[in-house]
Amino acid sequence: MSDFANEHYLIIQILHLLSAMTFGGVVIFEVLILESLHGRFSKATMMEIESGIIRRARQFMPVVIVVLYSTGILLLRAHFPDLSIMPQSSFGRLLMVKVAFAAVVLVCFVSAMTLHFLNKMNPSIFKAIHLIVFSCVIAIVVLAKAMFSA
């Protein structure tokens, strides 16, 4: 572990967990709760609710994403200064899979933001991206638990 990671490991880890909880919580809320409201409210009401939530999320989610990924990289480098040795342990192999899921989430996030700014986002793409990200978030949580149980 680098000196920086050694001295600040706990802070980095806490920031990573808090940002992961925030990001994951928003995704889980949108998929499990918000989606279930579509049958209960009119289309106009749902559009108003969703646009309000999305507008609020856009205010803080970019910061959450930056903190989540930057602390994730710092934690990765703290555990594996030499990335070539990652496959040699079950912890490292699980972390590699977790990083792959995190990369998918990042691609989805960037794609969603790009589509939004280009005015190309539509409800079916929005829903598909959320389901992909939701699945990845669940997989990342399971992998994180498995990493520290292995």
C-alpha positions as CSV (number, residue, x, y, z in Angstrom):
1,M,0.0,0.0,0.0
2,S,1.2,3.5,-0.8
3,D,1.9,5.9,2.0
4,F,-1.1,8.0,1.0
5,A,-3.4,5.0,1.0
6,N,-2.0,3.9,4.3
7,E,-2.5,7.2,6.0
8,H,-5.9,7.9,4.5
9,Y,-7.3,4.4,3.9
10,L,-10.2,4.7,6.4
11,I,-11.3,8.1,5.1
12,I,-11.1,6.9,1.5
13,Q,-13.0,3.8,2.4
14,I,-15.8,5.7,4.2
15,L,-16.1,8.2,1.3
16,H,-16.3,5.2,-1.1
17,L,-19.0,3.5,0.9
18,L,-21.1,6.7,1.4
19,S,-21.0,7.6,-2.3
20,A,-21.8,3.9,-3.2
21,M,-24.7,4.0,-0.8
22,T,-26.0,7.3,-2.3
23,F,-25.6,6.1,-5.9
24,G,-27.0,2.7,-5.2
25,G,-29.9,4.1,-3.2
26,V,-30.9,6.5,-6.0
27,V,-30.8,3.7,-8.5
28,I,-32.7,1.2,-6.3
29,F,-35.3,3.9,-5.5
30,E,-35.8,4.7,-9.2
31,V,-36.2,1.1,-10.3
32,L,-38.1,-0.4,-7.4
33,I,-40.2,2.5,-6.2
34,L,-40.5,5.1,-8.9
35,E,-41.3,2.6,-11.7
36,S,-44.1,1.1,-9.6
37,L,-45.9,4.5,-9.5
38,H,-46.5,4.6,-13.2
39,G,-49.8,2.7,-12.9
40,R,-51.0,4.8,-10.1
41,F,-50.6,8.3,-11.4
42,S,-51.4,10.0,-14.7
43,K,-48.7,10.2,-17.4
44,A,-48.5,14.0,-16.8
45,T,-48.1,13.6,-13.1
46,M,-45.4,10.9,-13.5
47,M,-43.5,13.1,-16.0
48,E,-43.6,16.0,-13.4
49,I,-42.5,13.7,-10.6
50,E,-39.7,12.1,-12.7
51,S,-38.4,15.4,-14.0
52,G,-38.3,16.8,-10.5
53,I,-36.3,13.8,-9.3
54,I,-34.0,13.8,-12.3
55,R,-33.4,17.6,-11.9
56,R,-32.4,17.1,-8.3
57,A,-30.3,14.1,-9.0
58,R,-28.4,16.0,-11.7
59,Q,-27.4,18.5,-9.0
60,F,-25.4,16.0,-6.9
61,M,-25.0,12.8,-8.8
62,P,-22.0,14.0,-10.9
63,V,-20.1,14.7,-7.6
64,V,-21.2,11.4,-6.1
65,I,-19.9,9.6,-9.3
66,V,-16.6,11.4,-9.2
67,V,-16.1,10.6,-5.5
68,L,-17.2,7.0,-6.0
69,Y,-14.9,6.2,-8.9
70,S,-11.9,8.2,-7.6
71,T,-12.0,6.5,-4.2
72,G,-12.6,3.2,-5.9
73,I,-9.4,3.7,-7.9
74,L,-7.5,4.7,-4.8
75,L,-8.8,1.6,-3.0
76,L,-7.9,-0.6,-5.9
77,R,-4.4,0.8,-6.0
78,A,-4.1,0.5,-2.2
79,H,-4.8,-3.3,-2.4
80,F,-3.0,-3.9,-5.8
81,P,-0.2,-1.4,-6.5
82,D,0.8,-4.0,-9.1
83,L,-2.4,-4.8,-11.0
84,S,-0.8,-7.8,-12.7
85,I,-1.1,-9.8,-9.4
86,M,-4.8,-9.3,-9.1
87,P,-5.8,-12.7,-10.7
88,Q,-3.6,-14.5,-8.2
89,S,-6.1,-14.3,-5.3
90,S,-9.8,-14.8,-5.0
91,F,-10.1,-11.3,-3.6
92,G,-8.3,-9.9,-6.7
93,R,-10.4,-12.0,-9.1
94,L,-13.7,-10.8,-7.5
95,L,-12.4,-7.3,-7.5
96,M,-11.7,-7.6,-11.3
97,V,-15.3,-8.6,-11.9
98,K,-16.5,-5.8,-9.6
99,V,-14.4,-3.3,-11.6
100,A,-16.0,-4.7,-14.9
101,F,-19.5,-4.1,-13.5
102,A,-18.4,-0.6,-12.3
103,A,-17.2,0.1,-15.9
104,V,-20.6,-0.9,-17.3
105,V,-22.2,1.5,-14.8
106,L,-19.9,4.3,-15.9
107,V,-20.6,3.7,-19.6
108,C,-24.4,3.7,-18.8
109,F,-24.1,7.0,-16.9
110,V,-22.0,8.7,-19.6
111,S,-24.4,7.4,-22.3
112,A,-27.5,8.6,-20.3
113,M,-26.0,12.0,-19.9
114,T,-24.9,12.2,-23.5
115,L,-28.4,11.1,-24.7
116,H,-30.0,13.7,-22.4
117,F,-27.9,16.6,-23.7
118,L,-28.5,15.5,-27.3
119,N,-32.2,15.3,-26.6
120,K,-32.2,11.7,-27.7
121,M,-33.3,10.1,-24.5
122,N,-36.6,8.3,-24.6
123,P,-38.5,6.3,-21.9
124,S,-37.5,2.9,-23.2
125,I,-33.8,3.8,-23.3
126,F,-34.1,5.4,-19.9
127,K,-35.7,2.3,-18.4
128,A,-33.2,-0.1,-20.1
129,I,-30.2,1.9,-18.7
130,H,-31.8,1.9,-15.2
131,L,-32.3,-1.8,-15.3
132,I,-28.7,-2.4,-16.5
133,V,-27.3,-0.1,-13.8
134,F,-29.7,-1.7,-11.1
135,S,-28.4,-5.2,-12.0
136,C,-24.8,-4.0,-11.9
137,V,-25.3,-2.3,-8.5
138,I,-26.8,-5.5,-7.0
139,A,-23.9,-7.5,-8.5
140,I,-21.3,-5.1,-7.1
141,V,-22.8,-5.3,-3.6
142,V,-22.8,-9.1,-3.7
143,L,-19.2,-9.1,-5.0
144,A,-18.1,-6.6,-2.3
145,K,-19.5,-8.9,0.4
146,A,-17.9,-12.0,-1.3
147,M,-14.5,-10.2,-1.5
148,F,-14.3,-9.8,2.2
149,S,-15.7,-13.2,3.0
150,A,-13.3,-15.1,0.7
